[in-house]
Amino acid sequence: MDILKYIMLPLFFLSGLSMTVFVLLHSGRGSGLSSAFGGSSIGGLSGTQAVQKNLDRITIASAVVFVVSTLVLIFIYK
């Protein structure tokens, strides 16, 4: 179980950090941090919709990794 603990702890912290960053990059009703990097300056072009869709997918993937690693760590430390 020790090797699993050493694998899951960094994965837990990295997925939590990445999920935080990707959530902050989303543009909300107004504009998120993505506008600071030029995300909303283009306007209604189809390229920004593709970027938002990919950002959604990456955020969901990091959230799933975060939840799974949390459940595994609960099982290990219980």
ABEGO torsion letter per residue (X at the ends): XAAAAAAAAAAAAAAAAAAAAAAAABBBABBBAAAAAGAAAAEABAAAAAAAAAAAAAAAAAAAAAAAAAAAAAAAAX
